Every structure is written in C-alpha cells, then in structure tokens.
Amino acid sequence: MEIERRTDQITRVIVLVVSGELDDDGLLRLRGELEGVSEAESHFSLLIDLRKASGQNVTTGGTRVLANQPLVLAPSARRAVVVPSELGFGMARMYEMLREGSGGATRVFRSYEEAERWVLTGKS
C-alpha cells in the first residue's frame, strides 16, 4: 500500500490518496500518516481517496480498532472518505456509524467531487 499526502494551506484540507492493497494494518498507517502532518493544524479537514485502493483484506475487527482510536484532528474537522466499491463503501460506513456520538464528522462518498465539496463547504 502506498499513501500520497497533500496538504493545502489555503483550503485547510489534508488529502490522503491510497493505492494498492489496503488491510487492517494499513488503516492504522493512515492514522499514523495524519499524526505525521506537521504543517497541518488540528482544525484542518481530511479527504481520504480510496479509488486506487483494494480493501478486500480490511475486516470488521480492523475497522472497529480504527474507530476506537483517539482523533488526530479536531472533532469539528470534516473527514470525507471516497470509496467506489460496495465492500469498501460498507466498511467505511461502518466506521462512520461507530464514530457517531464520539466526535469527528465523517461522511462516506462514491464521488470525489461530492466529497471535496462537502469537506470545503459542509454541503454535498
């Protein structure tokens, strides 16, 4: 799995583009990648692009472990995940539901453009 990271200081958005095979360990690597973003402030929003990733080895257990981790960004920061596959979409929705009520606005999208619009404006 490879992670490409871009941080836009003007829009205050961190973009993580994941390619290759994503598994449970990779989920935690994504979190670690966020912790390593020194140029970002905690109120920056996050856009995770999984369109080039294959996540057939992500399990419900791995998703639960990630959902139980403390937030890296502020609870008010928007977090969007773009995932086109049915399985990936379902796992990302599970994460979204597990995080409900514990801070961190997360939404899952199939369209990159819709995810980007929501991260920037709060409107989909």
PEURRA-V809412 format. One record per residue. N is the residue number from 1. SS is DSSP state (H for helix, E for strand, - for the rest). PSI is psi in whole degrees, 0 to 359 (none if undefined). Layout:
n | ss | psi
N | SS | PSI
N | SS | PSI
This chain:
n | ss | psi
1 | - | 138
2 | E | 145
3 | E | 122
4 | E | 129
5 | E | 133
6 | E | 138
7 | E | 122
8 | E | 108
9 | - | 332
10 | - | 310
11 | - | 349
12 | - | 50
13 | E | 133
14 | E | 128
15 | E | 126
16 | E | 118
17 | E | 119
18 | E | 133
19 | E | 153
20 | E | 198
21 | E | 116
22 | E | 130
23 | E | 188
24 | H | 318
25 | H | 324
26 | H | 326
27 | H | 316
28 | H | 330
29 | H | 323
30 | H | 316
31 | H | 316
32 | H | 324
33 | H | 321
34 | H | 320
35 | H | 334
36 | - | 4
37 | - | 91
38 | - | 334
39 | - | 357
40 | - | 149
41 | - | 161
42 | - | 340
43 | - | 1
44 | - | 151
45 | E | 169
46 | E | 136
47 | E | 114
48 | E | 120
49 | E | 109
50 | E | 19
51 | E | 334
52 | E | 9
53 | E | 151
54 | E | 120
55 | E | 34
56 | E | 345
57 | E | 10
58 | - | 131
59 | - | 165
60 | H | 325
61 | H | 316
62 | H | 322
63 | H | 321
64 | H | 319
65 | H | 314
66 | H | 317
67 | H | 335
68 | - | 357
69 | - | 148
70 | - | 150
71 | - | 142
72 | - | 316
73 | - | 165
74 | - | 148
75 | - | 332
76 | - | 347
77 | - | 136
78 | E | 141
79 | E | 117
80 | E | 141
81 | E | 128
82 | E | 120
83 | - | 122
84 | - | 333
85 | - | 153
86 | H | 312
87 | H | 311
88 | H | 319
89 | H | 317
90 | H | 317
91 | H | 320
92 | H | 323
93 | H | 323
94 | H | 315
95 | H | 314
96 | H | 314
97 | H | 322
98 | H | 329
99 | H | 344
100 | - | 134
101 | - | 354
102 | - | 17
103 | - | 155
104 | - | 96
105 | E | 114
106 | E | 136
107 | E | 147
108 | E | 137
109 | E | 155
110 | - | 337
111 | - | 128
112 | H | 318
113 | H | 318
114 | H | 319
115 | H | 315
116 | H | 317
117 | H | 316
118 | H | 318
119 | H | 320
120 | H | 324
121 | H | 342
122 | - | 5
123 | - | 136
124 | - | none
